[in-house]
């Protein structure tokens, strides 16, 4: 018998070592198998395959203790809590987060709202939030105009996951503040009799804001629970 081939793994230790595309692949596996208790071992193997960039057939050859160690390292990477990452470099191009979200256009907001709550569309949301930096002076910078483009969106699948996660938390916190401020303003205007809109319409709009923010909150909670759960059944 010949010698067994040595398997070398590149294990991510931070979210910056994981790409958005890799995480999208993993989330698709989770979604497909979420109701199948018998698929735990398969999902565990896919975790190592995707994040360590190794063939699935080779994952079975990894000693159990080593596999457990790999999962532990990856899990710790998801425990990091970073502030908003404003810049990252991709394909030798520097990308920057929208300098002023207050100046976001209607088209940008609609595209963002329709994609940021779906992991399989997250690369399109990131193409709204992060764009090529076209001018920079110390802490000030500007980014390229928004131009919806499938090619650019696909490239965003290569962006680091830490930037994705930090921008989602930032957007969620901002949206939460906006939701509270908007609903408080509507309530005050109604009390003063300064709005001619029917109460039912105002309540409906308020519900829409609340539902949108709730969807982001639930997604964030699901991520936290996912990262806390054991990956390997032993």
URKA-V838239 format. One line per field, one symbol per residue. phi: phi as a letter, one per 20 degrees, with the letter a starting at -180 (. if undefined). Layout:
phi=???
//
This chain:
phi=.effffddddefdcffedefgfffffffffffdfddffegffffffgfgffdlcfgfeffefggfffffgfffffffeefcdfgeecbdclmdedcfggcffefeffffffffecfecffdffffffefdbgfdbbbleebccfgfcgbffffffffefffffffffffffffffffffffffffffffffemedefggffffffffffffffffffffffffffffeffedec
//
